Amino acid sequence: MARALLAALQMCDIKADVASHLQSRDGIGDAQVQAEKQAAASVEIDTLIPKGRQAGWRFWITYHNYYKAPDLIGPAVAQALNIPYLLVEATRARKRLSGPWADYAKAAEAASDAAAVIFYLTLRDKEALRNYAATDQKLIHLRPFLPRENLPPIGRKERSMLSVGMFRKGDKFASYEIIADTLAKLQTHDWHLEIAGDGPARAEVETLFAPFSNKISFLGALSAQDLQDAYARATILFWPGVNEAFGMTYLEAQAAGMAVVAQNRPGVRDVLAPGADYPSPEAGSGALAARLDMLLEMPKLTMHLGAAARAHVGAHHLLGSARTTLRTAIDEILI
């Protein structure tokens, strides 16, 4: 998304520089690590203020401010330069104001408070942002988007399914567990699933799918082109989406004309084409199996849903749509 954001800004005829390469993320809640990063940020701020003044920076924009990776630099620089401060995909986590990320959570909240505009990607994020929005702060919906102006070409579709996700414990592994449970309940016998991904839990993932032997193909970690080829040849993307923020995989697959079988989850539903049936998590793997059985047995319906999904992404989730949203908001701010 960060690369896509830079591309969209460039389409707005805005020269967007990466102002800092300081990484603030602390994934384990280590107070010492946080203190060291905050000290490094203070040094960075002192360097960036004169640089921004000389370059004539007109606004500052930060992507993905949250309690594990707060923006420790942008608010101070923007205030010193008296320029607007903008955020994309900020999240509020008031429950983190105590505990191992307390200082970072306070910094993330302060950054959110300082923003003149927060572009939110999903309706779930909007709810918390709206509840704690600063006075006169604007919340603007920026739909998640692919870093491309046009849809990819349609490939020669095969009657196959595709799953795409890292092999790691936690939410990704939970999605793979649901997939394995679902496959065991399929009534259709003629199916094949390709799995694109790799990671530290590879052995555990392979064990999950061992009962399905030759019906599974592990593709490993793919290059961007090889992944695009996988999207192009498959007809169904099968990914439950446990705790996905939204899932770029869904956008990539739909852009390639794939029907999607996923669960109706917050975040995920924001990028799925309307009009299809996405079972609730509470309906379990049985509902997913029924959906897959229907699509596997009705290829014309599957192709129709894929075409509708492709049109939806083309209309709402490419660079052109993002450019319009960003350009309109930034023009209003800089007037």
Salt bridges, closest charged atoms under 4 A:
ASP17 OD1 - LYS15 NZ 2.89
GLU89 OE2 - HIS64 NE2 3.99
GLU109 OE1 - ARG92 NH1 2.67
GLU109 OE1 - ARG94 NE 2.57
ASP113 OD1 - ARG92 NH2 3.00
ASP190 OD2 - ARG159 NH1 2.94
GLU194 OE1 - ARG233 NE 3.11
ASP198 OD1 - ARG202 NH1 3.53
GLU204 OE2 - LYS169 NZ 3.96
GLU206 OE2 - ARG202 NE 2.86
GLU244 OE2 - LYS172 NZ 2.88
ASP331 OD1 - ARG327 NH2 2.75
GLU332 OE1 - LYS138 NZ 3.32
